[in-house]
Amino acid sequence: MQLLSILEPPSKEALQAFAKKRNIDEYLVKDYHHPQEDFLVVSETPPVFVVSDGVTLNFNKLIETKTKYPNPSPAGDVSKIFCQAVVQKAKEKHETLGEADIAEIFKYANNEVGKYNEKVGKSDIAGNPTGYYAATGSFVIIKNNKAYWASICDSYVAFFDNKMNSKFMSSGSCRPYAVINGEERMVNHVEKGVFNLENGDYIFVFTDGFADYVKNKDFSELFKNWDKNLKESIAEFSKEMNLADPEKYGHERSLIAVLV
């Protein structure tokens, strides 16, 4: 099994485009650095891979109250808590892991986020309809040539064969609105399942900032030559695509790629 993980901050071009579209150029000054809200964890023993993306806080409310964007971001705290809790519970369950455990692992990690939100309470700047700080997330656990996976909202799991032909990609749907925020009801909206794996299959676990990358054939072609230069090739591809279309390719983004 070969592994690659990437966590990239938003590009300055993406931040500028974001600010211009929302007429908040004065708030996001040229030297603005957005706090980390994506998080990922890679566990090789046992194989557990999880990413999470904190929901962007409400810029308009922050501007209205003349408040700086908090750093660290509470949404980033949520994504970190979720990732670490998934790995912890997956390791506990791994020896007897079955399909029914997927939901249980999500419930546990979501509940850990709930403990955080109980302490900090609801907020006008949470940036989502629930009022709690929140994140999206996805994970994969591998055992005995099977991949147990889950995703909620626009964090993704994708599955490719040994020729990088797409076999599956989670929907990325957030309707009805569902996120990781500690509310018990959220488990009802988790996409989940099990893949049967063969040697040479690829699995991607990623946040929405990598969605357009994974759908791009030129990007997937890079993985056919999985060597020590792969990460450098991805970085060059990312640099080029960000300059061409920062709104698609410049967002904060996390990716875990697995070659079985």
Phi and psi restraints in degrees (value plus and minus 20) as a CYANA .aco file:
   2 GLN   PHI    -134.0   -94.0
   2 GLN   PSI     124.5   164.5
   3 LEU   PHI    -149.3  -109.3
   3 LEU   PSI     126.9   166.9
   4 LEU   PHI    -164.3  -124.3
   4 LEU   PSI     115.2   155.2
   5 SER   PHI    -152.9  -112.9
   5 SER   PSI     122.8   162.8
   6 ILE   PHI    -158.2  -118.2
   6 ILE   PSI     112.8   152.8
   7 LEU   PHI    -152.7  -112.7
   7 LEU   PSI      94.6   134.6
   8 GLU   PHI    -139.1   -99.1
   8 GLU   PSI     118.1   158.1
   9 PRO   PHI     -94.2   -54.2
   9 PRO   PSI     146.7   186.7
  10 PRO   PHI     -85.7   -45.7
  10 PRO   PSI     125.7   165.7
  11 SER   PHI     -96.9   -56.9
  11 SER   PSI     139.3   179.3
  12 LYS   PHI     -83.0   -43.0
  12 LYS   PSI     -53.5   -13.5
  13 GLU   PHI     -86.3   -46.3
  13 GLU   PSI     -59.6   -19.6
  14 ALA   PHI     -87.7   -47.7
  14 ALA   PSI     -60.5   -20.5
  15 LEU   PHI     -83.5   -43.5
  15 LEU   PSI     -60.7   -20.7
  16 GLN   PHI     -85.1   -45.1
  16 GLN   PSI     -62.0   -22.0
  17 ALA   PHI     -84.8   -44.8
  17 ALA   PSI     -61.2   -21.2
  18 PHE   PHI     -80.6   -40.6
  18 PHE   PSI     -66.0   -26.0
  19 ALA   PHI     -87.1   -47.1
  19 ALA   PSI     -61.4   -21.4
  20 LYS   PHI     -85.0   -45.0
  20 LYS   PSI     -63.0   -23.0
  21 LYS   PHI     -83.0   -43.0
  21 LYS   PSI     -50.8   -10.8
  22 ARG   PHI    -123.8   -83.8
  22 ARG   PSI     -13.8    26.2
  23 ASN   PHI      35.3    75.3
  23 ASN   PSI      23.7    63.7
  24 ILE   PHI    -143.6  -103.6
  24 ILE   PSI      13.6    53.6
  25 ASP   PHI     -77.5   -37.5
  25 ASP   PSI     -58.7   -18.7
  26 GLU   PHI     -89.1   -49.1
  26 GLU   PSI     -51.2   -11.2
  27 TYR   PHI     -93.8   -53.8
  27 TYR   PSI     -63.0   -23.0
  28 LEU   PHI    -114.9   -74.9
  28 LEU   PSI      63.8   103.8
  29 VAL   PHI     -84.9   -44.9
  29 VAL   PSI     145.8   185.8
  30 LYS   PHI     -77.5   -37.5
  30 LYS   PSI     -53.9   -13.9
  31 ASP   PHI    -114.4   -74.4
  31 ASP   PSI      -2.7    37.3
  32 TYR   PHI     -86.5   -46.5
  32 TYR   PSI     115.6   155.6
  33 HIS   PHI    -141.8  -101.8
  33 HIS   PSI      97.0   137.0
  34 HIS   PHI     -94.7   -54.7
  34 HIS   PSI     114.1   154.1
  35 PRO   PHI     -85.6   -45.6
  35 PRO   PSI     131.4   171.4
  36 GLN   PHI     -84.2   -44.2
  36 GLN   PSI     110.4   150.4
  37 GLU   PHI    -146.6  -106.6
  37 GLU   PSI     -32.1     7.9
  38 ASP   PHI    -107.6   -67.6
  38 ASP   PSI     132.9   172.9
  39 PHE   PHI    -171.4  -131.4
  39 PHE   PSI     130.4   170.4
  40 LEU   PHI    -166.4  -126.4
  40 LEU   PSI     134.5   174.5
  41 VAL   PHI    -157.0  -117.0
  41 VAL   PSI     112.9   152.9
  42 VAL   PHI    -135.8   -95.8
  42 VAL   PSI      99.7   139.7
  43 SER   PHI    -135.2   -95.2
  43 SER   PSI     105.7   145.7
  44 GLU   PHI    -111.4   -71.4
  44 GLU   PSI     -46.7    -6.7
  45 THR   PHI    -153.3  -113.3
  45 THR   PSI      79.5   119.5
  46 PRO   PHI     -96.7   -56.7
  46 PRO   PSI     148.7   188.7
  47 PRO   PHI     -91.7   -51.7
  47 PRO   PSI      87.1   127.1
  48 VAL   PHI    -155.1  -115.1
  48 VAL   PSI     109.2   149.2
  49 PHE   PHI    -153.0  -113.0
  49 PHE   PSI     103.6   143.6
  50 VAL   PHI    -162.4  -122.4
  50 VAL   PSI     119.5   159.5
  51 VAL   PHI    -149.6  -109.6
  51 VAL   PSI     136.9   176.9
  52 SER   PHI    -173.1  -133.1
  52 SER   PSI     129.6   169.6
  53 ASP   PHI    -150.9  -110.9
  53 ASP   PSI      91.4   131.4
  54 GLY   PHI     -84.3   -44.3
  54 GLY   PSI     116.4   156.4
  55 VAL   PHI     -87.8   -47.8
  55 VAL   PSI     107.2   147.2
  56 THR   PHI     -76.3   -36.3
  56 THR   PSI     113.9   153.9
  57 LEU   PHI     -91.5   -51.5
  57 LEU   PSI     146.8   186.8
  58 ASN   PHI     -98.7   -58.7
  58 ASN   PSI      77.9   117.9
  59 PHE   PHI     -80.9   -40.9
  59 PHE   PSI     -60.7   -20.7
  60 ASN   PHI     -81.3   -41.3
  60 ASN   PSI     -60.7   -20.7
  61 LYS   PHI     -87.8   -47.8
  61 LYS   PSI     -58.2   -18.2
  62 LEU   PHI     -83.8   -43.8
  62 LEU   PSI     -61.5   -21.5
  63 ILE   PHI     -85.9   -45.9
  63 ILE   PSI     -62.8   -22.8
  64 GLU   PHI     -79.2   -39.2
  64 GLU   PSI     -59.0   -19.0
  65 THR   PHI    -113.7   -73.7
  65 THR   PSI     -14.6    25.4
  66 LYS   PHI      34.4    74.4
  66 LYS   PSI      26.4    66.4
  67 THR   PHI    -134.3   -94.3
  67 THR   PSI     117.1   157.1
  68 LYS   PHI     -92.5   -52.5
  68 LYS   PSI     131.4   171.4
  69 TYR   PHI     -81.5   -41.5
  69 TYR   PSI     104.5   144.5
  70 PRO   PHI     -84.7   -44.7
  70 PRO   PSI     117.7   157.7
  71 ASN   PHI    -156.6  -116.6
  71 ASN   PSI      89.8   129.8
  72 PRO   PHI     -91.7   -51.7
  72 PRO   PSI     135.2   175.2
  73 SER   PHI    -102.3   -62.3
  73 SER   PSI     114.2   154.2
  74 PRO   PHI     -78.6   -38.6
  74 PRO   PSI     -52.7   -12.7
  75 ALA   PHI     -84.8   -44.8
  75 ALA   PSI     -55.8   -15.8
  76 GLY   PHI     -86.0   -46.0
  76 GLY   PSI     -57.0   -17.0
  77 ASP   PHI     -80.2   -40.2
  77 ASP   PSI     -62.6   -22.6
  78 VAL   PHI     -82.0   -42.0
  78 VAL   PSI     -65.2   -25.2
  79 SER   PHI     -84.1   -44.1
  79 SER   PSI     -58.4   -18.4
  80 LYS   PHI     -85.9   -45.9
  80 LYS   PSI     -65.1   -25.1
  81 ILE   PHI     -80.0   -40.0
  81 ILE   PSI     -64.4   -24.4
  82 PHE   PHI     -81.7   -41.7
  82 PHE   PSI     -69.3   -29.3
  83 CYS   PHI     -79.8   -39.8
  83 CYS   PSI     -67.2   -27.2
  84 GLN   PHI     -85.8   -45.8
  84 GLN   PSI     -56.5   -16.5
  85 ALA   PHI     -91.5   -51.5
  85 ALA   PSI     -57.0   -17.0
  86 VAL   PHI     -79.7   -39.7
  86 VAL   PSI     -67.1   -27.1
  87 VAL   PHI     -83.5   -43.5
  87 VAL   PSI     -62.9   -22.9
  88 GLN   PHI     -79.4   -39.4
  88 GLN   PSI     -70.5   -30.5
  89 LYS   PHI     -90.1   -50.1
  89 LYS   PSI     -56.4   -16.4
  90 ALA   PHI     -83.2   -43.2
  90 ALA   PSI     -58.5   -18.5
  91 LYS   PHI     -85.2   -45.2
  91 LYS   PSI     -57.7   -17.7
  92 GLU   PHI     -86.7   -46.7
  92 GLU   PSI     -56.6   -16.6
  93 LYS   PHI    -109.2   -69.2
  93 LYS   PSI     -31.7     8.3
  94 HIS   PHI     -80.6   -40.6
  94 HIS   PSI     -58.9   -18.9
  95 GLU   PHI     -80.2   -40.2
  95 GLU   PSI     -55.6   -15.6
  96 THR   PHI    -135.9   -95.9
  96 THR   PSI       2.5    42.5
  97 LEU   PHI     -77.3   -37.3
  97 LEU   PSI     113.7   153.7
  98 GLY   PHI    -160.2  -120.2
  98 GLY   PSI     153.8   193.8
  99 GLU   PHI     -79.8   -39.8
  99 GLU   PSI     -53.5   -13.5
 100 ALA   PHI     -85.6   -45.6
 100 ALA   PSI     -41.3    -1.3
 101 ASP   PHI     -95.5   -55.5
 101 ASP   PSI     -36.7     3.3
 102 ILE   PHI     -78.1   -38.1
 102 ILE   PSI     -70.1   -30.1
 103 ALA   PHI     -84.9   -44.9
 103 ALA   PSI     -56.9   -16.9
 104 GLU   PHI     -85.0   -45.0
 104 GLU   PSI     -58.3   -18.3
 105 ILE   PHI     -87.0   -47.0
 105 ILE   PSI     -62.4   -22.4
 106 PHE   PHI     -81.8   -41.8
 106 PHE   PSI     -65.8   -25.8
 107 LYS   PHI     -76.1   -36.1
 107 LYS   PSI     -64.2   -24.2
 108 TYR   PHI     -81.6   -41.6
 108 TYR   PSI     -69.6   -29.6
 109 ALA   PHI     -86.1   -46.1
 109 ALA   PSI     -59.5   -19.5
 110 ASN   PHI     -84.1   -44.1
 110 ASN   PSI     -56.7   -16.7
 111 ASN   PHI     -86.3   -46.3
 111 ASN   PSI     -56.3   -16.3
 112 GLU   PHI     -83.0   -43.0
 112 GLU   PSI     -58.0   -18.0
 113 VAL   PHI     -84.1   -44.1
 113 VAL   PSI     -58.7   -18.7
 114 GLY   PHI     -79.0   -39.0
 114 GLY   PSI     -57.6   -17.6
 115 LYS   PHI     -82.1   -42.1
 115 LYS   PSI     -59.4   -19.4
 116 TYR   PHI     -84.2   -44.2
 116 TYR   PSI     -66.9   -26.9
 117 ASN   PHI     -88.8   -48.8
 117 ASN   PSI     -47.0    -7.0
 118 GLU   PHI     -84.0   -44.0
 118 GLU   PSI     -56.3   -16.3
 119 LYS   PHI     -92.8   -52.8
 119 LYS   PSI     -63.8   -23.8
 120 VAL   PHI    -110.5   -70.5
 120 VAL   PSI     -41.4    -1.4
 121 GLY   PHI      57.3    97.3
 121 GLY   PSI     155.3   195.3
 122 LYS   PHI     -89.5   -49.5
 122 LYS   PSI     139.9   179.9
 123 SER   PHI    -166.9  -126.9
 123 SER   PSI     124.0   164.0
 124 ASP   PHI     -89.0   -49.0
 124 ASP   PSI     -37.4     2.6
 125 ILE   PHI    -121.1   -81.1
 125 ILE   PSI     -11.3    28.7
 126 ALA   PHI     -80.5   -40.5
 126 ALA   PSI     -45.8    -5.8
 127 GLY   PHI      62.5   102.5
 127 GLY   PSI      -7.5    32.5
 128 ASN   PHI    -170.7  -130.7
 128 ASN   PSI     140.8   180.8
 129 PRO   PHI     -83.1   -43.1
 129 PRO   PSI     -39.8     0.2
 130 THR   PHI     -97.7   -57.7
 130 THR   PSI     -41.0    -1.0
 131 GLY   PHI      63.5   103.5
 131 GLY   PSI     -28.8    11.2
 132 TYR   PHI    -118.7   -78.7
 132 TYR   PSI     131.0   171.0
 133 TYR   PHI     -82.1   -42.1
 133 TYR   PSI     120.5   160.5
 134 ALA   PHI    -168.4  -128.4
 134 ALA   PSI     149.2   189.2
 135 ALA   PHI    -172.0  -132.0
 135 ALA   PSI     144.0   184.0
 136 THR   PHI    -121.3   -81.3
 136 THR   PSI     149.5   189.5
 137 GLY   PHI    -190.4  -150.4
 137 GLY   PSI     140.3   180.3
 138 SER   PHI    -172.7  -132.7
 138 SER   PSI     134.5   174.5
 139 PHE   PHI    -172.4  -132.4
 139 PHE   PSI     138.0   178.0
 140 VAL   PHI    -155.1  -115.1
 140 VAL   PSI     116.3   156.3
 141 ILE   PHI    -143.8  -103.8
 141 ILE   PSI     107.5   147.5
 142 ILE   PHI    -126.5   -86.5
 142 ILE   PSI     112.6   152.6
 143 LYS   PHI    -173.5  -133.5
 143 LYS   PSI     107.2   147.2
 144 ASN   PHI      31.0    71.0
 144 ASN   PSI      33.0    73.0
 145 ASN   PHI      41.7    81.7
 145 ASN   PSI       6.3    46.3
 146 LYS   PHI    -149.1  -109.1
 146 LYS   PSI     124.2   164.2
 147 ALA   PHI    -135.7   -95.7
 147 ALA   PSI      96.4   136.4
 148 TYR   PHI    -114.9   -74.9
 148 TYR   PSI     102.9   142.9
 149 TRP   PHI    -152.9  -112.9
 149 TRP   PSI     138.2   178.2
 150 ALA   PHI    -172.5  -132.5
 150 ALA   PSI     129.7   169.7
 151 SER   PHI    -170.6  -130.6
 151 SER   PSI     131.1   171.1
 152 ILE   PHI    -157.4  -117.4
 152 ILE   PSI     114.1   154.1
 153 CYS   PHI      37.5    77.5
 153 CYS   PSI    -163.8  -123.8
 154 ASP   PHI    -115.9   -75.9
 154 ASP   PSI      23.8    63.8
 155 SER   PHI    -127.4   -87.4
 155 SER   PSI     130.0   170.0
 156 TYR   PHI    -149.4  -109.4
 156 TYR   PSI     139.3   179.3
 157 VAL   PHI    -147.9  -107.9
 157 VAL   PSI     112.5   152.5
 158 ALA   PHI    -150.9  -110.9
 158 ALA   PSI     129.9   169.9
 159 PHE   PHI    -153.0  -113.0
 159 PHE   PSI     107.5   147.5
 160 PHE   PHI    -147.8  -107.8
 160 PHE   PSI     131.7   171.7
 161 ASP   PHI    -102.2   -62.2
 161 ASP   PSI    -194.8  -154.8
 162 ASN   PHI     -91.1   -51.1
 162 ASN   PSI     -26.2    13.8
 163 LYS   PHI    -129.0   -89.0
 163 LYS   PSI      -5.7    34.3
 164 MET   PHI      41.8    81.8
 164 MET   PSI      12.7    52.7
 165 ASN   PHI    -105.2   -65.2
 165 ASN   PSI     112.6   152.6
 166 SER   PHI     -89.2   -49.2
 166 SER   PSI     108.8   148.8
 167 LYS   PHI    -127.2   -87.2
 167 LYS   PSI     -47.4    -7.4
 168 PHE   PHI    -187.7  -147.7
 168 PHE   PSI     126.2   166.2
 169 MET   PHI    -168.1  -128.1
 169 MET   PSI     110.6   150.6
 170 SER   PHI     -82.0   -42.0
 170 SER   PSI     139.5   179.5
 171 SER   PHI     -92.7   -52.7
 171 SER   PSI     -51.7   -11.7
 172 GLY   PHI      54.5    94.5
 172 GLY   PSI      -9.7    30.3
 173 SER   PHI     -93.4   -53.4
 173 SER   PSI     117.1   157.1
 174 CYS   PHI    -132.6   -92.6
 174 CYS   PSI       1.0    41.0
 175 ARG   PHI    -136.6   -96.6
 175 ARG   PSI     108.1   148.1
 176 PRO   PHI     -81.6   -41.6
 176 PRO   PSI     137.9   177.9
 177 TYR   PHI     -78.8   -38.8
 177 TYR   PSI      98.8   138.8
 178 ALA   PHI    -161.8  -121.8
 178 ALA   PSI     111.8   151.8
 179 VAL   PHI    -166.1  -126.1
 179 VAL   PSI     157.0   197.0
 180 ILE   PHI    -111.4   -71.4
 180 ILE   PSI      87.4   127.4
 181 ASN   PHI    -164.3  -124.3
 181 ASN   PSI     -16.9    23.1
 182 GLY   PHI      80.2   120.2
 182 GLY   PSI     -34.0     6.0
 183 GLU   PHI     -94.3   -54.3
 183 GLU   PSI     112.3   152.3
 184 GLU   PHI     -79.8   -39.8
 184 GLU   PSI     -53.4   -13.4
 185 ARG   PHI     -82.8   -42.8
 185 ARG   PSI     -40.5    -0.5
 186 MET   PHI     -83.9   -43.9
 186 MET   PSI     -45.9    -5.9
 187 VAL   PHI     -83.3   -43.3
 187 VAL   PSI     -43.2    -3.2
 188 ASN   PHI     -90.6   -50.6
 188 ASN   PSI     -32.5     7.5
 189 HIS   PHI    -133.7   -93.7
 189 HIS   PSI      -6.8    33.2
 190 VAL   PHI    -102.0   -62.0
 190 VAL   PSI     109.1   149.1
 191 GLU   PHI    -100.7   -60.7
 191 GLU   PSI     118.6   158.6
 192 LYS   PHI    -177.5  -137.5
 192 LYS   PSI     142.9   182.9
 193 GLY   PHI     153.5   193.5
 193 GLY   PSI    -187.5  -147.5
 194 VAL   PHI    -157.1  -117.1
 194 VAL   PSI     112.2   152.2
 195 PHE   PHI    -123.8   -83.8
 195 PHE   PSI     121.2   161.2
 196 ASN   PHI    -108.3   -68.3
 196 ASN   PSI     106.3   146.3
 197 LEU   PHI    -122.1   -82.1
 197 LEU   PSI     126.7   166.7
 198 GLU   PHI    -146.8  -106.8
 198 GLU   PSI     135.8   175.8
 199 ASN   PHI     -75.9   -35.9
 199 ASN   PSI     113.1   153.1
 200 GLY   PHI      74.4   114.4
 200 GLY   PSI     -27.4    12.6
 201 ASP   PHI     -88.0   -48.0
 201 ASP   PSI     135.6   175.6
 202 TYR   PHI    -139.3   -99.3
 202 TYR   PSI     120.6   160.6
 203 ILE   PHI    -145.7  -105.7
 203 ILE   PSI     113.0   153.0
 204 PHE   PHI    -137.6   -97.6
 204 PHE   PSI     113.8   153.8
 205 VAL   PHI    -142.8  -102.8
 205 VAL   PSI     101.8   141.8
 206 PHE   PHI    -177.5  -137.5
 206 PHE   PSI     137.0   177.0
 207 THR   PHI    -108.6   -68.6
 207 THR   PSI     153.5   193.5
 208 ASP   PHI     -82.5   -42.5
 208 ASP   PSI     -43.9    -3.9
 209 GLY   PHI     -83.7   -43.7
 209 GLY   PSI     -38.5     1.5
 210 PHE   PHI    -122.3   -82.3
 210 PHE   PSI     -17.1    22.9
 211 ALA   PHI     -81.8   -41.8
 211 ALA   PSI     -65.8   -25.8
 212 ASP   PHI     -90.4   -50.4
 212 ASP   PSI     -47.0    -7.0
 213 TYR   PHI     -84.3   -44.3
 213 TYR   PSI     -71.7   -31.7
 214 VAL   PHI     -84.8   -44.8
 214 VAL   PSI     -47.5    -7.5
 215 LYS   PHI    -101.6   -61.6
 215 LYS   PSI     -28.8    11.2
 216 ASN   PHI    -110.5   -70.5
 216 ASN   PSI     100.8   140.8
 217 LYS   PHI     -80.5   -40.5
 217 LYS   PSI     -56.0   -16.0
 218 ASP   PHI     -84.9   -44.9
 218 ASP   PSI     -53.8   -13.8
 219 PHE   PHI     -89.1   -49.1
 219 PHE   PSI     -67.1   -27.1
 220 SER   PHI     -84.0   -44.0
 220 SER   PSI     -51.1   -11.1
 221 GLU   PHI     -80.9   -40.9
 221 GLU   PSI     -49.1    -9.1
 222 LEU   PHI     -80.1   -40.1
 222 LEU   PSI     -49.8    -9.8
 223 PHE   PHI    -100.5   -60.5
 223 PHE   PSI     -31.4     8.6
 224 LYS   PHI     -88.2   -48.2
 224 LYS   PSI     -43.1    -3.1
 225 ASN   PHI    -135.2   -95.2
 225 ASN   PSI      53.3    93.3
 226 TRP   PHI    -100.4   -60.4
 226 TRP   PSI      78.5   118.5
 227 ASP   PHI    -156.5  -116.5
 227 ASP   PSI    -190.9  -150.9
 228 LYS   PHI     -85.9   -45.9
 228 LYS   PSI     -35.2     4.8
 229 ASN   PHI    -116.0   -76.0
 229 ASN   PSI     -16.6    23.4
 230 LEU   PHI     -79.3   -39.3
 230 LEU   PSI     -65.9   -25.9
 231 LYS   PHI     -82.2   -42.2
 231 LYS   PSI     -59.9   -19.9
 232 GLU   PHI     -85.1   -45.1
 232 GLU   PSI     -59.4   -19.4
 233 SER   PHI     -84.2   -44.2
 233 SER   PSI     -60.1   -20.1
 234 ILE   PHI     -85.1   -45.1
 234 ILE   PSI     -61.4   -21.4
 235 ALA   PHI     -81.9   -41.9
 235 ALA   PSI     -60.8   -20.8
 236 GLU   PHI     -87.5   -47.5
 236 GLU   PSI     -61.2   -21.2
 237 PHE   PHI     -81.8   -41.8
 237 PHE   PSI     -64.3   -24.3
 238 SER   PHI     -82.3   -42.3
 238 SER   PSI     -62.4   -22.4
 239 LYS   PHI     -80.9   -40.9
 239 LYS   PSI     -65.1   -25.1
 240 GLU   PHI     -86.1   -46.1
 240 GLU   PSI     -65.8   -25.8
 241 MET   PHI     -90.7   -50.7
 241 MET   PSI     -53.4   -13.4
 242 ASN   PHI     -82.9   -42.9
 242 ASN   PSI     -62.7   -22.7
 243 LEU   PHI     -86.1   -46.1
 243 LEU   PSI     -52.9   -12.9
 244 ALA   PHI     -96.1   -56.1
 244 ALA   PSI     -58.5   -18.5
 245 ASP   PHI    -174.5  -134.5
 245 ASP   PSI      60.4   100.4
 246 PRO   PHI     -83.8   -43.8
 246 PRO   PSI     -46.1    -6.1
 247 GLU   PHI     -90.1   -50.1
 247 GLU   PSI     -44.3    -4.3
 248 LYS   PHI    -114.9   -74.9
 248 LYS   PSI     -57.1   -17.1
 249 TYR   PHI    -136.3   -96.3
 249 TYR   PSI     -16.9    23.1
 250 GLY   PHI    -130.8   -90.8
 250 GLY   PSI     -18.5    21.5
 251 HIS   PHI     -90.9   -50.9
 251 HIS   PSI     140.7   180.7
 252 GLU   PHI     -75.1   -35.1
 252 GLU   PSI     118.4   158.4
 253 ARG   PHI    -174.7  -134.7
 253 ARG   PSI     125.4   165.4
 254 SER   PHI    -152.0  -112.0
 254 SER   PSI     119.8   159.8
 255 LEU   PHI    -164.1  -124.1
 255 LEU   PSI     115.0   155.0
 256 ILE   PHI    -140.4  -100.4
 256 ILE   PSI     102.2   142.2
 257 ALA   PHI    -131.8   -91.8
 257 ALA   PSI     116.2   156.2
 258 VAL   PHI    -146.5  -106.5
 258 VAL   PSI     104.9   144.9
 259 LEU   PHI    -124.5   -84.5
 259 LEU   PSI      92.8   132.8
